[in-house]
Amino acid sequence: MTKSDSKRFPNPSIESLPDDIRARLMAVQEKSGFIPNVFLTFARRPDEFRAFFAYHDALMEKDSGLSKAEREMIVVATSSANQCHYCVIAHGAILRIRAKNPLIADQIAVNYRKADITPRQRAMLDFAMKVSSEAHTISEADFVEIAGHGFSEEDIWDIAAISAFFALSNRMANVTAMRPNDEFYMMGRLPK
């Protein structure tokens, strides 16, 4: 087992994977220079891999009222609260790149309430955190509060869905002892 493997569930060999999954892994490797461990870990179950990444892409790659950086803020803040080492590091790297800010991911991971973000973004993260940790307490007052910061109904759905989806991801990353790829640590910290 290499240090990039899950500690609990061995990664399948790339050669053993279905063609569509192998093609996706190769495309990711070509774009980023490595295969993020989340792809390798989830590849052990092809149907779940396809479903997971279809939903991931539907939430994280579309055009919406949330910027791609704001979506990553949600992931980093909620993953920190869920103590997901993998997602904080991996999505922190993506956040630094998408926000073009080498400091923002660390600020949000440690305490988003003190991060250099807008009041609108803070309200977004307050709502996301409530969905992540105490969704059963969401009330109409929460919807009024977040709508008061200019979020549409669709934006609010996206905030909730991203928070909920990454709660699943965080839990699976923790259960599988998924390790962040070393490459993530320096991404977006220094100019190219």
ABEGO torsion letter per residue (X at the ends): XBAABBAABBBBBAAABBAAAAAAAAAAAAAAGBBBAAAAAAAABAAAAAAAAAAAAAAAABBBABBAAAAAAAAAAAAAAAGBAAAAAAAAAAAAAAAGBAAAAAAAAABAAABBBBAAAAAAAAAAAAAAABAAABBAAAAAAAAAAGBBAAAAAAAAAAAAAAAAAAAAAAAAGBBBBAAAAABGABBX
